[in-house]
Protein backbone atom coordinates (compact mmCIF):
# COMPACT_ATOMS: atom_id res chain seq x y z
CA UNK A 1 0.00 0.00 0.00
CA UNK A 2 2.90 2.32 0.57
CA UNK A 3 4.21 1.39 -2.85
CA UNK A 4 7.28 -0.28 -1.38
CA UNK A 5 7.29 -3.30 -3.59
CA UNK A 6 6.56 -2.12 -7.07
CA UNK A 7 6.78 -5.03 -9.49
CA UNK A 8 9.11 -4.73 -12.44
CA UNK A 9 6.16 -4.84 -14.78
CA UNK A 10 3.00 -3.39 -13.31
CA UNK A 11 0.17 -5.87 -12.86
CA UNK A 12 -2.25 -5.92 -15.77
CA UNK A 13 -5.75 -5.48 -14.40
CA UNK A 14 -7.13 -6.64 -17.70
CA UNK A 15 -5.23 -9.93 -17.50
CA UNK A 16 -6.24 -10.39 -13.85
CA UNK A 17 -9.90 -9.89 -14.66
CA UNK A 18 -9.66 -12.46 -17.43
CA UNK A 19 -8.22 -14.93 -14.96
CA UNK A 20 -4.69 -15.05 -16.39
CA UNK A 21 -3.04 -17.48 -13.97
CA UNK A 22 0.47 -16.18 -14.38
CA UNK A 23 -0.72 -12.67 -13.56
CA UNK A 24 -2.76 -13.96 -10.60
CA UNK A 25 0.35 -15.67 -9.22
CA UNK A 26 2.24 -12.39 -9.54
CA UNK A 27 -0.54 -10.58 -7.68
CA UNK A 28 -0.41 -13.16 -4.88
CA UNK A 29 3.35 -12.81 -4.53
CA UNK A 30 3.10 -9.06 -4.54
CA UNK A 31 0.54 -8.72 -1.74
CA UNK A 32 0.59 -11.95 0.28
CA UNK A 33 3.26 -10.86 2.74
CA UNK A 34 1.50 -7.59 3.60
CA UNK A 35 -1.84 -9.31 3.96
CA UNK A 36 -0.43 -12.06 6.13
CA UNK A 37 1.18 -9.53 8.46
CA UNK A 38 -1.99 -7.51 8.63
CA UNK A 39 -3.95 -10.66 9.51
CA UNK A 40 -1.38 -11.57 12.13
CA UNK A 41 -1.86 -8.20 13.80
CA UNK A 42 -5.61 -8.70 13.93
CA UNK A 43 -5.53 -12.28 15.18
CA UNK A 44 -2.14 -12.67 16.91
CA UNK A 45 -2.29 -16.30 15.81
CA UNK A 46 -0.32 -17.72 12.85
CA UNK A 47 -2.94 -20.34 11.97
CA UNK A 48 -5.77 -17.80 11.95
CA UNK A 49 -3.65 -15.37 9.97
CA UNK A 50 -2.98 -18.06 7.37
CA UNK A 51 -6.72 -18.78 7.10
CA UNK A 52 -7.41 -15.09 6.56
CA UNK A 53 -4.66 -14.96 3.93
CA UNK A 54 -6.06 -17.90 1.98
CA UNK A 55 -9.67 -16.74 2.20
CA UNK A 56 -8.69 -13.25 1.08
CA UNK A 57 -7.11 -14.46 -2.15
CA UNK A 58 -9.81 -17.06 -2.79
CA UNK A 59 -12.47 -14.34 -2.52
CA UNK A 60 -10.41 -11.89 -4.51
CA UNK A 61 -9.88 -14.34 -7.37
CA UNK A 62 -13.59 -15.06 -7.48
CA UNK A 63 -14.54 -11.39 -7.38
CA UNK A 64 -11.88 -10.03 -9.73
CA UNK A 65 -13.95 -10.27 -12.92
CA UNK A 66 -16.38 -7.79 -11.33
CA UNK A 67 -13.68 -5.53 -9.89
CA UNK A 68 -14.44 -2.04 -11.19
CA UNK A 69 -11.27 -0.34 -10.17
CA UNK A 70 -12.96 2.36 -8.12
CA UNK A 71 -10.25 1.86 -5.53
CA UNK A 72 -6.74 0.62 -6.14
CA UNK A 73 -6.16 -3.13 -6.24
CA UNK A 74 -4.18 -3.01 -2.99
CA UNK A 75 -6.93 -1.10 -1.15
CA UNK A 76 -9.49 -3.55 -2.47
CA UNK A 77 -7.44 -6.54 -1.27
CA UNK A 78 -6.90 -4.87 2.09
CA UNK A 79 -10.62 -4.37 2.47
CA UNK A 80 -11.29 -8.05 1.81
CA UNK A 81 -8.58 -9.05 4.27
CA UNK A 82 -9.86 -6.72 7.01
CA UNK A 83 -13.39 -8.08 6.58
CA UNK A 84 -12.13 -11.65 6.70
CA UNK A 85 -10.15 -10.97 9.86
CA UNK A 86 -13.08 -9.25 11.57
CA UNK A 87 -15.41 -12.06 10.53
CA UNK A 88 -13.05 -14.64 12.00
CA UNK A 89 -12.81 -12.74 15.28
CA UNK A 90 -16.58 -12.44 15.40
CA UNK A 91 -16.93 -16.19 14.94
CA UNK A 92 -14.38 -16.96 17.63
CA UNK A 93 -15.73 -14.53 20.18
CA UNK A 94 -19.36 -13.84 19.48
CA UNK A 95 -19.64 -12.42 22.99
CA UNK A 96 -17.07 -9.83 22.09
CA UNK A 97 -19.87 -7.77 20.64
CA UNK A 98 -18.75 -5.97 17.54
CA UNK A 99 -21.81 -3.87 17.01
CA UNK A 100 -23.66 -3.49 20.28
CA UNK A 101 -20.84 -1.62 21.96
CA UNK A 102 -20.35 0.66 19.00
CA UNK A 103 -22.56 3.46 20.21
CA UNK A 104 -20.68 3.71 23.42
CA UNK A 105 -17.38 3.55 21.60
CA UNK A 106 -18.31 6.32 19.23
CA UNK A 107 -19.26 8.76 21.95
CA UNK A 108 -16.67 10.58 23.93
CA UNK A 109 -18.34 9.68 27.17
CA UNK A 110 -16.20 7.53 29.36
CA UNK A 111 -12.99 9.10 28.18
CA UNK A 112 -12.22 10.18 31.67
CA UNK A 113 -9.14 11.45 33.39
CA UNK A 114 -10.16 9.48 36.47
CA UNK A 115 -8.15 6.34 37.07
CA UNK A 116 -5.38 7.14 34.60
CA UNK A 117 -2.11 5.51 35.61
CA UNK A 118 0.50 8.21 36.00
CA UNK A 119 3.76 6.28 36.04
CA UNK A 120 6.37 8.15 34.00
CA UNK A 121 8.00 5.14 32.35
CA UNK A 122 9.34 6.98 29.30
CA UNK A 123 12.77 7.11 30.94
CA UNK A 124 13.15 3.31 31.05
CA UNK A 125 16.20 2.16 29.08
CA UNK A 126 15.66 0.98 25.51
CA UNK A 127 16.59 -2.62 26.22
CA UNK A 128 13.83 -2.75 28.81
CA UNK A 129 11.26 -1.16 26.49
CA UNK A 130 12.25 -3.29 23.52
CA UNK A 131 12.84 -6.63 25.25
CA UNK A 132 11.25 -9.84 23.94
CA UNK A 133 8.95 -9.91 26.92
CA UNK A 134 7.84 -6.33 26.33
CA UNK A 135 7.14 -7.13 22.68
CA UNK A 136 4.94 -10.00 23.69
CA UNK A 137 3.10 -7.77 26.10
CA UNK A 138 2.53 -5.18 23.39
CA UNK A 139 1.07 -7.82 21.06
CA UNK A 140 -1.19 -9.20 23.77
CA UNK A 141 -2.40 -5.74 24.75
CA UNK A 142 -3.76 -5.20 21.23
CA UNK A 143 -5.76 -8.40 21.58
CA UNK A 144 -7.47 -6.98 24.63
CA UNK A 145 -8.81 -4.06 22.64
CA UNK A 146 -12.46 -4.44 21.68
CA UNK A 147 -12.49 -5.51 18.02
CA UNK A 148 -14.07 -2.24 16.89
CA UNK A 149 -11.17 -0.29 18.33
CA UNK A 150 -8.55 -2.82 17.27
CA UNK A 151 -9.21 -2.39 13.55
CA UNK A 152 -8.84 1.36 13.77
CA UNK A 153 -5.62 1.18 15.78
CA UNK A 154 -4.05 -1.45 13.50
CA UNK A 155 -4.85 0.37 10.29
CA UNK A 156 -4.00 3.87 11.51
CA UNK A 157 -1.06 3.37 13.87
CA UNK A 158 0.48 0.06 12.77
CA UNK A 159 -0.19 0.21 9.04
CA UNK A 160 0.19 3.97 8.86
CA UNK A 161 -2.99 4.63 6.88
CA UNK A 162 -4.55 8.09 7.08
CA UNK A 163 -7.76 8.77 9.02
CA UNK A 164 -9.58 9.01 5.69
CA UNK A 165 -8.23 5.70 4.35
CA UNK A 166 -9.00 3.96 7.64
CA UNK A 167 -12.54 5.33 7.56
CA UNK A 168 -13.06 4.11 4.00
CA UNK A 169 -11.69 0.66 4.70
CA UNK A 170 -13.83 0.13 7.78
CA UNK A 171 -16.93 1.88 6.48
CA UNK A 172 -16.86 4.48 9.27
CA UNK A 173 -17.02 8.25 9.33
CA UNK A 174 -13.76 10.10 9.94
CA UNK A 175 -15.16 11.40 13.23
CA UNK A 176 -15.83 7.85 14.38
CA UNK A 177 -12.33 6.80 13.41
CA UNK A 178 -10.86 9.65 15.45
CA UNK A 179 -12.95 8.85 18.51
CA UNK A 180 -12.09 5.17 18.34
CA UNK A 181 -8.44 5.94 17.80
CA UNK A 182 -8.44 8.13 20.89
CA UNK A 183 -10.02 5.34 22.92
CA UNK A 184 -7.71 2.68 21.55
CA UNK A 185 -4.59 4.73 22.22
CA UNK A 186 -5.68 5.62 25.75
CA UNK A 187 -6.55 1.99 26.43
CA UNK A 188 -3.12 0.81 25.28
CA UNK A 189 -1.34 3.60 27.12
CA UNK A 190 -3.08 2.47 30.28
CA UNK A 191 -2.09 -1.19 29.71
CA UNK A 192 1.51 -0.26 28.97
CA UNK A 193 1.62 2.08 31.97
CA UNK A 194 0.57 -0.74 34.25
CA UNK A 195 3.22 -3.04 32.75
CA UNK A 196 6.10 -0.61 32.42
CA UNK A 197 5.16 1.02 35.74
CA UNK A 198 6.10 -2.27 37.39
CA UNK A 199 9.33 -2.46 35.37
CA UNK A 200 10.07 1.09 36.47
CA UNK A 201 9.74 0.15 40.15
CA UNK A 202 12.06 -2.83 39.70
CA UNK A 203 14.53 -0.75 37.77
CA UNK A 204 14.61 2.02 40.36
CA UNK A 205 15.33 -0.54 43.08
CA UNK A 206 18.36 -1.88 41.25
CA UNK B 1 -14.06 28.15 24.47
CA UNK B 2 -12.56 29.48 27.64
CA UNK B 3 -8.88 30.19 27.59
CA UNK B 4 -8.28 27.70 30.36
CA UNK B 5 -8.40 24.07 29.49
CA UNK B 6 -8.99 21.44 32.15
CA UNK B 7 -7.46 17.95 32.17
CA UNK B 8 -10.65 16.39 30.85
CA UNK B 9 -10.78 18.70 27.82
CA UNK B 10 -7.13 18.02 27.13
CA UNK B 11 -7.77 14.28 27.20
CA UNK B 12 -10.49 14.57 24.53
CA UNK B 13 -8.07 16.30 22.17
CA UNK B 14 -4.92 14.41 23.05
CA UNK B 15 -5.00 12.04 20.09
CA UNK B 16 -5.43 14.83 17.53
CA UNK B 17 -2.78 16.83 19.38
CA UNK B 18 -0.07 14.16 19.09
CA UNK B 19 -0.98 13.75 15.40
CA UNK B 20 -0.53 17.49 14.89
CA UNK B 21 -4.07 17.87 13.63
CA UNK B 22 -5.36 20.58 15.93
CA UNK B 23 -5.80 24.23 15.13
CA UNK B 24 -3.04 26.53 16.44
CA UNK B 25 -5.26 28.15 19.08
CA UNK B 26 -6.15 24.85 20.71
CA UNK B 27 -2.51 23.72 20.50
CA UNK B 28 -1.46 26.87 22.32
CA UNK B 29 -4.03 26.22 25.05
CA UNK B 30 -2.85 22.64 25.42
CA UNK B 31 0.77 23.66 25.62
CA UNK B 32 -0.10 26.24 28.25
CA UNK B 33 -1.95 23.60 30.26
CA UNK B 34 0.98 21.18 29.92
CA UNK B 35 3.33 23.79 31.36
CA UNK B 36 1.25 23.87 34.51
CA UNK B 37 0.08 20.27 34.88
CA UNK B 38 2.58 17.51 35.49
CA UNK B 39 -0.01 14.73 35.33
CA UNK B 40 -1.09 15.70 31.84
CA UNK B 41 2.56 15.93 30.79
CA UNK B 42 3.04 12.34 31.90
CA UNK B 43 -0.11 11.20 30.11
CA UNK B 44 0.92 12.85 26.87
CA UNK B 45 4.51 11.63 27.02
CA UNK B 46 3.51 8.05 27.77
CA UNK B 47 0.84 8.21 25.06
CA UNK B 48 3.45 9.33 22.53
CA UNK B 49 5.80 6.60 23.72
CA UNK B 50 3.06 3.98 23.44
CA UNK B 51 2.35 4.89 19.81
CA UNK B 52 6.07 5.08 19.12
CA UNK B 53 6.75 1.59 20.53
CA UNK B 54 3.98 0.12 18.40
CA UNK B 55 5.13 1.88 15.26
CA UNK B 56 8.68 0.66 15.60
CA UNK B 57 8.06 -3.02 15.98
CA UNK B 58 10.66 -5.00 14.07
CA UNK B 59 9.50 -6.05 10.62
CA UNK B 60 9.75 -9.74 9.85
CA UNK B 61 11.48 -11.15 6.87
CA UNK B 62 9.13 -12.12 4.09
CA UNK B 63 6.31 -14.62 4.00
CA UNK B 64 7.35 -17.99 5.48
CA UNK B 65 8.04 -20.45 2.68
CA UNK B 66 5.57 -23.12 3.85
CA UNK B 67 2.80 -20.56 4.06
CA UNK B 68 3.47 -19.45 0.50
CA UNK B 69 3.42 -23.09 -0.63
CA UNK B 70 0.12 -23.86 1.07
CA UNK B 71 -1.38 -20.66 -0.29
CA UNK B 72 -0.43 -21.50 -3.89
CA UNK B 73 -1.85 -25.01 -3.50
CA UNK B 74 -5.09 -23.69 -2.07
CA UNK B 75 -5.42 -21.28 -4.99
CA UNK B 76 -4.48 -23.99 -7.54
CA UNK B 77 -1.50 -21.97 -8.70
CA UNK B 78 1.08 -24.68 -7.90
CA UNK B 79 2.83 -24.41 -11.23
CA UNK B 80 4.00 -20.92 -10.35
CA UNK B 81 5.56 -21.89 -7.02
CA UNK B 82 9.01 -21.98 -8.49
CA UNK B 83 8.87 -18.40 -9.67
CA UNK B 84 10.96 -16.04 -7.62
CA UNK B 85 8.57 -14.24 -5.26
CA UNK B 86 10.89 -11.23 -5.49
Contacts between the chains, C-beta under 8 A, distances in Angstrom:
chain1	res1	chain2	res2	distance
A	5	B	86	7.3
A	7	B	86	7.2
A	21	B	77	6.3
A	21	B	79	7.8
A	21	B	80	7.2
A	22	B	80	6.7
A	24	B	75	7.5
A	24	B	77	6.4
A	25	B	72	7.3
A	25	B	77	4.8
A	25	B	80	3.5
A	25	B	83	6.5
A	26	B	83	8.0
A	28	B	71	6.7
A	28	B	72	7.2
A	28	B	75	6.6
A	28	B	77	6.7
A	29	B	68	7.9
A	29	B	83	7.2
A	29	B	85	4.4
A	29	B	86	6.3
A	30	B	86	7.8
A	32	B	63	5.4
A	32	B	68	6.7
A	32	B	71	6.2
A	33	B	62	6.0
A	33	B	63	4.3
A	36	B	63	5.6
A	36	B	67	6.6
A	37	B	60	7.0
A	50	B	67	5.7
A	50	B	70	7.1
A	50	B	71	7.8
A	53	B	67	7.2
A	53	B	71	6.2
A	54	B	70	7.5
A	54	B	71	5.9
A	54	B	74	4.9
A	54	B	75	7.6
A	57	B	71	6.8
A	57	B	74	7.9
A	57	B	75	5.6
A	58	B	74	7.0
A	58	B	75	6.7
A	61	B	75	6.6
A	108	B	12	5.7
A	111	B	11	5.9
A	111	B	12	6.1
A	112	B	8	7.1
A	112	B	11	7.6
A	113	B	7	4.5
A	113	B	8	5.3
A	113	B	11	5.2
A	113	B	43	7.9
A	116	B	39	7.6
A	116	B	43	6.0
A	118	B	39	5.5
A	118	B	42	5.1
A	118	B	43	7.1
A	119	B	42	7.6
A	119	B	46	7.6
A	120	B	42	4.8
A	120	B	45	7.0
A	120	B	46	7.0
A	121	B	46	6.4
A	121	B	49	7.6
A	122	B	45	5.0
A	122	B	46	6.1
A	122	B	49	4.9
A	129	B	49	7.9
A	129	B	53	6.3
A	130	B	53	7.8
A	134	B	53	7.9
A	135	B	57	7.0
A	138	B	53	6.3
A	138	B	54	6.4
A	138	B	57	7.2
A	157	B	51	5.7
A	157	B	54	5.7
A	157	B	55	6.3
A	158	B	54	6.1
A	158	B	55	7.1
A	158	B	57	7.6
A	160	B	55	7.6
A	178	B	15	6.7
A	178	B	16	6.7
A	181	B	15	5.5
A	182	B	12	7.4
A	182	B	14	7.0
A	182	B	15	3.9
A	182	B	16	7.9
A	185	B	14	8.0
A	185	B	15	5.6
A	185	B	47	6.1
A	185	B	50	6.7
A	185	B	51	6.4
A	186	B	11	7.5
A	186	B	14	7.6
A	186	B	15	7.9
A	186	B	47	7.2
A	188	B	50	5.4
A	188	B	54	7.4
A	189	B	43	7.4
A	189	B	46	5.5
A	189	B	47	4.8
A	189	B	50	4.5
A	192	B	46	7.2
A	192	B	49	7.9
A	192	B	50	5.1
A	192	B	53	7.3
A	193	B	46	5.7
